[in-house]
Amino acid sequence: MSDKKVRVRFAPSPTGGLHLGGVRTVLFNYLFAKKHGGDFVLRIEDTDQSRYVKGAEEYILECLEWCGLKPDESPVTGGKYAPYRQSERKAIYREYAERLVMQGHAYYAFDTPEELDHNRKEIPNFQYGHAYRDTLRNSLTLKQQQVDQLLAAGEPHVIRIKMPENENIHFEDMIRGHVSFDTSQSDDKVLLKADGMPTYHLAVVVDDYLMKITHAFRGEEWLPSAPVHLLLWEYLGWKADMPQWAHLPLILKPDGHGKLSKRDGARLGFPVYAMSWLDEKTGELTPGFRELGFLPEAFLNLLVMLGWNDGTDNEIFTLDELIEKFSIERVNKAGAKFDFEKAKWFNSEWIKRSDAKSLKSDVIKVLTDKGVVVKDEKLLLTVIDLVKERCTLLPDFYHQSSYFFEQPKEYDLASVKPKWTDAKTEFFNAFISMLGNTEASFEPADLEQSFKSLAEEKGIKAGELMLPFRIMLVGGKFGPHVFDIAVLLGKKETIGRIEKALEAFNN
Ligand code: GLU
């Protein structure tokens, strides 16, 4: 690698929710930058005003914040190469487009949208390119004087690149290796639009150059645009400064057939966006990983494994470990199938590994959203440690821990009643009296011992009493060790719950 400071960028267009593939692109850029002591730039590519969506930029910033992937330079943090919003850089681009016209690599085109529509209808496979450009209204066919007049009169026009015919252009992609294209395949892309805004093709090249970007990692869907970009780097005389490119593999549908889309998520019942996105025009709410209860650490971990591995069987990595181990050359060329069950597995692993303190605020939110009041935060920390192994998504903490803070609202009577006997009622009444004895120890192991001895005394199998006891405390057949639960609830609460449940069981 050269000794230039590494500078990478994530360059989203603010048009709606952020697809998980977009966050993976951020992550790969970020990891590469941090590994090489470089800068990670966020540039907002908002030159297509017709696709502009209110709130989308703020949403992107929030996603990055949630994931903990902080840009070193961005429209909010600013930086040496500001502005970082392309719409605010409008004045910069025309000069370069005109330079290309002067050099003969681009031209003015005055065709109206109606004329172009007409051609598209009349001519099969019409492309504005080498086959037809000589028959259209542009500075290649009109006389110089006419062109000057039209420009002076402010006639609407665009500037198009003049794609060479039958040229082979190629580059070395960091993931895909040697990639080559035949220029004849491509049309003469618009570089500068009638509203004076650059298109993506011009803006991305000019900005990557001006912002001194050294490596550009982007989704594979941008590969077909690469020949246009390569030519622009060359024509503008910047080839030596061109970033090294890596086109990241697609994230595929679970069956491997095609790119994973928002619609697949809706069809198969899993999120595709990082965070929920509300489309204000249609009112449609698309769910996100964050709202479903994924931890950001797990989200990043599952994303990095979509197309990368460290060469071992290891699958769980912290962000710091990833920074140390990541290399773009180890990213696969082939698309990665998305598997939601696997994604959930990553989350459960991360919940298990997280300490109670770091989960606390998320769990409080889950509980309070459901109306559970948590008065004792120390108890909550103990509870989190006790139940976290049973939680896959954050909302699971409601089911797994709410009974520590409020009595069960209902009991799984079907699991108790058929086998309920007076002798069992008698046992629990005796157990209550035993608990009432202030001398008795109230530690899980001792409590279990006394419970079992009492059962033996009464001639009932302890195994037949454990499930009713659990249902008395919890409401259902779930949760950690029942004596751990009783001890955390405390003697008084345990007695109260047994009494209340006995009424329901004997009813
Ligand atoms: N603006 C493009 C996008 O929306 C960026 C592609 C690139 O990184 O070159 O994804």
Boltz pocket constraint, residues with backbone or C-beta under 6 A from the ligand:
constraints:
  - pocket:
      binder: B
      contacts: [[A, 9], [A, 10], [A, 11], [A, 12], [A, 13], [A, 45], [A, 200], [A, 204], [A, 217], [A, 218], [A, 219], [A, 222]]
      max_distance: 6.0
